[in-house]
Amino acid sequence: MGTCHAGRLTFRVVLLSGLLINPAVQAEESRIRNRTISYVMTDLFWSVYQTEDAQAECPKGFNDGPREQFQKLFPDHESLSVEETQLAQEIQTWHPNTEPDGFDFLEVEGELSWGLNLDGKVSANDFTHPDGTPGIDNEVYRAVGCIIGFRGPDGVEYIFQNKAILDEVYNRMMIELTEVDSLENDDSVVINLYRGMDRLLTDATGQKVMAGGTQRIDYRWGESLIQQFAGQIVDGVLITEPIAEMIMPWQNLSVPSIHVFRDARFQLDLSSEQASGVLAGYADVDTWYYQLIRNDSTHHLSNGQISGISLYKALRRFAEAYPDPFTGENTAISTSLDLKMAQVYIVHPDSRAGE
């Protein structure tokens, strides 16, 4: 009886151990189907390194917005015409130039920034990553880091852009990793970039995106966005090769627009349920600026103390890549975006969800 009881006990311990270990392994394996796993974007915003009191990065404070600048420019505006005041500022907003506007622009002065080393160099103008990595290129951060509207968690751009990722199918970008042998280490994977067509799968609150949803590919309006590129997985981190040119749909406040990134690359921590990290590259300055004012107009920019006039001049001043062949002026500016994604099953035309 004792031997038999011990045998049954041993069998139960082994069985229990299997139950304790196998679910996690099975969960990961079940989400990788035919050496493929996919993720859909749930959060996307400019990488802005912040300290609690902002003294490290913005010791002189924050920039004025359109309302504050208007009061300084036209203290007696009631005696002036609309053409001399409001319309004059609107014209400069929609037709910007690089001439001085009479205001001191407060750029980031700190040494730290999120992002990647895009040019493979370390120069005196580069930032240092909080983990100590030198040579970080993120000049968009230098321009927007001391503007309240771009700082979380209360900045208007921060709030509404991430909300738009959840709400607007227009923004539904996805990556599909194929030829995947392991989410821990894999010397070579192939990544496909698509735009989806469906709402995200969320919990009962409608705010938390869950893994395991499905998405159809937009082959009609999103076909031009489809790209394929190479990458590798190192210690659970996906590192992709640079993409020559990447177009990112960017709809905020229901106004469709885009961003154009050159030499774009992903660096994402992977798990079977999510991916998070950065998308970095060189943003086209004019596309970046016109996306902002088309989506927001002066009204919404004012709520975030964002002077389009002053910001455009800063973007052009800090731009460091892709000089115009005729003028020699740089047309692109280094940037980084914080990116979060949830695992999703992509439904191809010749497949059905669940297969």
C-alpha positions as CSV (number, residue, x, y, z in Angstrom):
1,M,0.0,0.0,0.0
2,G,2.8,2.4,0.9
3,T,4.6,1.8,-2.3
4,C,1.5,2.2,-4.3
5,H,0.5,5.4,-2.5
6,A,4.0,6.8,-3.1
7,G,3.8,6.0,-6.7
8,R,0.4,7.8,-7.0
9,L,1.9,10.8,-5.1
10,T,4.9,10.9,-7.4
11,F,2.6,10.8,-10.5
12,R,0.5,13.6,-9.1
13,V,3.6,15.8,-8.3
14,V,4.9,15.3,-11.9
15,L,1.5,16.0,-13.3
16,L,1.1,19.1,-11.1
17,S,4.5,20.4,-12.1
18,G,3.5,20.0,-15.8
19,L,0.3,22.0,-15.2
20,L,2.3,24.7,-13.5
21,I,5.0,25.0,-16.2
22,N,3.2,24.2,-19.4
23,P,0.5,26.9,-19.6
24,A,3.0,29.8,-20.1
25,V,5.0,27.7,-22.6
26,Q,1.8,26.7,-24.4
27,A,0.5,30.3,-24.4
28,E,3.6,31.6,-26.2
29,E,3.6,28.7,-28.6
30,S,-0.1,29.1,-29.3
31,R,0.4,32.7,-30.3
32,I,3.2,31.9,-32.7
33,R,1.5,30.1,-35.6
34,N,3.4,28.9,-38.6
35,R,6.4,30.8,-37.3
36,T,4.4,34.0,-37.4
37,I,3.3,36.4,-34.7
38,S,1.8,39.9,-35.2
39,Y,1.2,43.0,-33.1
40,V,-1.1,46.0,-33.5
41,M,-0.3,49.6,-32.4
42,T,-2.1,50.8,-29.3
43,D,0.0,53.8,-28.1
44,L,2.2,56.1,-30.1
45,F,3.7,59.5,-29.1
46,W,6.9,61.4,-29.3
47,S,9.6,60.3,-26.9
48,V,9.8,63.1,-24.3
49,Y,12.2,62.5,-21.4
50,Q,10.7,64.2,-18.3
51,T,11.8,64.8,-14.7
52,E,9.3,65.6,-12.0
53,D,10.0,69.3,-11.7
54,A,11.4,69.7,-15.3
55,Q,14.5,71.5,-14.0
56,A,16.9,69.2,-15.6
57,E,15.5,69.6,-19.1
58,C,13.7,72.9,-18.9
59,P,15.5,75.1,-16.2
60,K,14.2,78.3,-17.8
61,G,10.6,77.1,-17.8
62,F,8.2,76.5,-20.7
63,N,7.5,78.3,-24.0
64,D,4.6,80.7,-24.5
65,G,1.8,79.7,-26.7
66,P,-0.3,81.7,-29.3
67,R,-2.4,83.4,-26.6
68,E,0.6,84.5,-24.6
69,Q,2.5,85.7,-27.6
70,F,-0.5,87.6,-29.0
71,Q,-0.8,89.6,-25.7
72,K,2.8,90.5,-25.9
73,L,2.7,91.4,-29.6
74,F,-0.6,93.4,-29.5
75,P,-1.1,94.8,-26.0
76,D,-3.5,97.3,-27.5
77,H,-5.1,94.9,-29.9
78,E,-8.6,96.3,-29.3
79,S,-7.6,99.4,-31.2
80,L,-6.2,97.4,-34.1
81,S,-8.0,95.6,-37.0
82,V,-8.4,91.8,-37.3
83,E,-6.2,91.9,-40.3
84,E,-3.4,93.5,-38.4
85,T,-3.6,91.0,-35.5
86,Q,-5.4,87.6,-35.7
87,L,-5.1,87.2,-39.4
88,A,-1.5,88.3,-39.5
89,Q,-0.6,85.6,-37.0
90,E,-2.7,83.0,-38.8
91,I,-0.9,83.8,-42.1
92,Q,2.5,83.2,-40.3
93,T,1.2,79.9,-38.8
94,W,0.1,78.5,-42.2
95,H,2.9,80.0,-44.2
96,P,5.9,79.8,-41.8
97,N,9.4,81.0,-42.4
98,T,12.7,80.9,-40.6
99,E,13.0,84.6,-39.8
100,P,13.2,85.5,-36.1
101,D,9.8,86.2,-34.5
102,G,11.1,88.3,-31.6
103,F,10.6,85.5,-28.9
104,D,13.2,83.5,-27.1
105,F,12.6,79.8,-27.8
106,L,13.3,77.6,-24.8
107,E,14.9,74.4,-26.1
108,V,15.7,71.3,-24.0
109,E,19.0,71.8,-22.1
110,G,19.3,68.4,-20.4
111,E,21.7,65.7,-21.5
112,L,19.3,62.8,-21.4
113,S,16.8,61.6,-24.0
114,W,15.0,58.5,-25.1
115,G,15.7,57.3,-28.6
116,L,18.3,55.6,-30.7
117,N,21.7,56.4,-32.3
118,L,20.5,56.9,-35.9
119,D,23.7,57.9,-37.6
120,G,26.1,55.5,-35.7
121,K,28.1,58.5,-34.4
122,V,28.6,60.2,-31.1
123,S,28.9,64.0,-31.3
124,A,28.8,66.9,-28.8
125,N,25.2,67.7,-29.8
126,D,23.9,64.2,-29.1
127,F,21.9,63.1,-26.1
128,T,22.7,60.2,-23.8
129,H,20.1,57.5,-23.1
130,P,19.0,57.2,-19.5
131,D,20.7,53.7,-19.5
132,G,24.0,55.4,-20.4
133,T,24.1,54.8,-24.1
134,P,25.7,57.8,-25.9
135,G,24.9,59.3,-29.3
136,I,21.1,59.4,-29.1
137,D,19.6,61.4,-32.0
138,N,16.3,63.1,-31.0
139,E,16.2,66.7,-32.2
140,V,12.3,66.7,-32.2
141,Y,12.6,66.3,-28.4
142,R,15.0,69.2,-28.2
143,A,12.3,71.3,-29.9
144,V,9.1,70.1,-28.1
145,G,10.4,69.0,-24.7
146,C,9.8,72.5,-23.1
147,I,6.3,72.9,-24.6
148,I,3.6,72.0,-22.2
149,G,1.3,70.4,-24.8
150,F,3.8,67.7,-25.6
151,R,4.5,66.6,-22.0
152,G,2.6,63.8,-20.3
153,P,0.3,63.1,-18.7
154,D,-1.7,66.3,-19.2
155,G,-0.4,67.8,-22.4
156,V,-3.1,68.1,-25.1
157,E,-1.0,66.4,-27.8
158,Y,-0.1,63.6,-25.5
159,I,-3.7,63.0,-24.5
160,F,-5.4,63.3,-27.8
161,Q,-2.9,61.5,-29.9
162,N,-2.9,58.3,-27.8
163,K,-6.7,58.6,-27.7
164,A,-6.8,58.7,-31.5
165,I,-4.7,55.5,-31.7
166,L,-7.4,53.7,-29.8
167,D,-10.4,55.4,-31.5
168,E,-9.4,55.9,-35.1
169,V,-9.2,52.9,-37.5
170,Y,-7.2,55.3,-39.8
171,N,-4.2,54.9,-37.4
172,R,-4.5,51.0,-37.2
173,M,-0.8,50.1,-38.0
174,M,0.4,46.5,-37.5
175,I,3.7,44.6,-37.8
176,E,3.8,40.9,-38.7
177,L,6.9,38.9,-37.8
178,T,7.5,35.8,-39.9
179,E,10.1,33.1,-40.0
180,V,10.2,33.3,-36.2
181,D,11.9,30.5,-34.4
182,S,12.0,32.2,-30.9
183,L,10.9,35.4,-29.3
184,E,14.1,35.3,-27.2
185,N,16.8,35.0,-29.8
186,D,16.5,34.7,-33.6
187,D,19.2,35.8,-36.0
188,S,16.8,36.6,-38.8
189,V,13.1,37.5,-39.0
190,V,11.1,39.1,-41.7
191,I,8.7,41.9,-40.8
192,N,5.7,43.0,-42.8
193,L,4.0,46.4,-42.1
194,Y,0.3,46.7,-42.7
195,R,-2.7,48.9,-41.8
196,G,-5.6,47.1,-40.3
197,M,-9.4,47.7,-40.8
198,D,-11.0,46.8,-37.5
199,R,-11.5,48.2,-34.0
200,L,-9.2,47.0,-31.3
201,L,-10.2,44.3,-28.9
202,T,-10.6,45.9,-25.4
203,D,-11.7,44.9,-22.0
204,A,-15.1,46.0,-20.6
205,T,-13.9,49.6,-20.0
206,G,-13.1,50.1,-23.6
207,Q,-9.7,51.6,-22.7
208,K,-7.4,48.7,-22.2
209,V,-6.4,46.8,-25.3
210,M,-6.2,43.0,-25.0
211,A,-4.1,40.5,-26.8
212,G,-5.7,38.0,-29.1
213,G,-7.9,40.2,-31.3
214,T,-8.1,39.9,-35.1
215,Q,-7.4,42.4,-37.8
216,R,-8.1,42.4,-41.5
217,I,-5.5,44.0,-43.8
218,D,-6.5,47.2,-45.6
219,Y,-5.5,46.4,-49.1
220,R,-7.6,49.2,-50.7
221,W,-6.6,52.4,-49.0
222,G,-3.6,51.0,-47.2
223,E,-1.8,49.1,-50.0
224,S,0.8,51.9,-50.4
225,L,1.7,51.6,-46.7
226,I,2.7,47.9,-47.0
227,Q,6.4,47.3,-46.6
228,Q,8.7,44.3,-45.8
229,F,12.0,44.6,-44.0
230,A,14.4,42.5,-42.1
231,G,15.3,42.3,-38.4
232,Q,16.6,40.1,-35.6
233,I,15.6,39.3,-32.1
234,V,18.3,39.7,-29.4
235,D,17.6,38.8,-25.8
236,G,13.9,39.4,-26.4
237,V,14.3,42.7,-28.3
238,L,13.3,43.1,-31.9
239,I,15.9,45.2,-33.8
240,T,15.0,46.0,-37.4
241,E,17.1,47.2,-40.3
242,P,16.4,50.9,-41.4
243,I,13.5,51.4,-43.7
244,A,14.4,53.9,-46.4
245,E,11.0,55.7,-46.2
246,M,8.0,54.9,-44.0
247,I,4.6,56.6,-44.1
248,M,2.7,56.6,-40.9
249,P,-1.0,57.5,-40.9
250,W,-1.7,60.1,-38.2
251,Q,-5.2,61.1,-37.5
252,N,-6.0,63.3,-34.5
253,L,-9.3,65.0,-33.8
254,S,-10.7,63.3,-36.8
255,V,-8.4,65.1,-39.3
256,P,-6.5,62.5,-41.5
257,S,-2.9,63.2,-42.2
258,I,0.5,61.5,-42.3
259,H,4.1,61.5,-41.1
260,V,7.0,60.6,-43.3
261,F,10.0,58.9,-41.7
262,R,13.3,58.1,-43.4
263,D,15.8,55.5,-42.1
264,A,13.0,54.4,-39.7
265,R,13.7,51.4,-37.4
266,F,11.9,49.6,-34.6
267,Q,13.4,48.5,-31.3
268,L,10.8,46.6,-29.3
269,D,10.8,44.4,-26.2
270,L,8.7,41.3,-27.3
271,S,6.5,39.0,-25.4
272,S,3.7,36.6,-26.5
273,E,1.1,39.3,-25.6
274,Q,2.7,42.6,-26.3
275,A,5.6,44.6,-27.8
276,S,6.9,48.0,-26.5
277,G,9.8,50.2,-27.3
278,V,10.6,52.9,-29.8
279,L,10.1,53.7,-33.5
280,A,12.9,56.1,-34.5
281,G,14.1,57.8,-37.7
282,Y,14.3,61.1,-39.5
283,A,11.0,63.0,-39.8
284,D,10.3,65.2,-42.8
285,V,10.1,68.7,-41.2
286,D,7.4,70.2,-43.4
287,T,5.2,67.1,-43.2
288,W,5.6,67.0,-39.4
289,Y,4.6,70.7,-39.0
290,Y,1.6,70.6,-41.4
291,Q,0.3,67.5,-39.7
292,L,0.3,69.4,-36.4
293,I,-1.5,72.5,-37.6
294,R,-3.9,70.7,-39.8
295,N,-5.0,68.4,-37.0
296,D,-5.1,71.0,-34.3
297,S,-5.4,74.6,-35.7
298,T,-4.5,77.6,-33.6
299,H,-7.4,76.9,-31.2
300,H,-6.2,73.5,-30.0
301,L,-2.5,74.5,-30.1
302,S,-3.3,77.4,-27.8
303,N,-4.6,74.9,-25.2
304,G,-1.2,73.3,-25.1
305,Q,0.8,76.6,-25.3
306,I,2.1,75.5,-28.7
307,S,3.1,78.4,-30.9
308,G,3.3,76.9,-34.4
309,I,5.2,80.0,-35.6
310,S,8.0,79.6,-33.1
311,L,8.0,75.8,-33.3
312,Y,8.5,75.7,-37.0
313,K,11.5,77.9,-36.8
314,A,13.0,75.6,-34.1
315,L,12.3,72.4,-36.2
316,R,14.1,73.9,-39.2
317,R,17.0,75.1,-37.0
318,F,17.5,71.7,-35.4
319,A,17.0,69.7,-38.6
320,E,20.2,67.7,-39.3
321,A,19.6,65.3,-42.2
322,Y,18.6,65.1,-45.9
323,P,19.7,68.5,-47.2
324,D,17.7,70.0,-50.0
325,P,19.8,69.5,-53.3
326,F,19.1,73.1,-54.3
327,T,19.2,75.1,-51.1
328,G,21.4,72.9,-48.9
329,E,19.0,73.3,-46.0
330,N,18.3,70.1,-44.0
331,T,14.8,68.8,-44.6
332,A,14.6,66.1,-42.0
333,I,14.9,66.0,-38.2
334,S,15.8,63.1,-35.9
335,T,13.0,61.8,-33.7
336,S,11.8,58.9,-31.6
337,L,8.4,57.7,-30.7
338,D,7.3,55.7,-27.7
339,L,5.4,52.7,-29.1
340,K,3.2,50.0,-27.5
341,M,1.5,47.2,-29.3
342,A,-0.8,44.2,-28.5
343,Q,-0.5,40.8,-30.0
344,V,-3.1,40.3,-32.7
345,Y,-4.0,37.7,-35.3
346,I,-3.9,39.1,-38.8
347,V,-6.5,37.7,-41.2
348,H,-5.1,37.4,-44.7
349,P,-7.5,37.1,-47.6
350,D,-6.9,33.4,-48.0
351,S,-7.2,32.5,-44.3
352,R,-9.7,32.5,-41.5
353,A,-9.2,33.7,-37.9
354,G,-8.3,30.9,-35.6
355,E,-6.5,28.8,-38.2
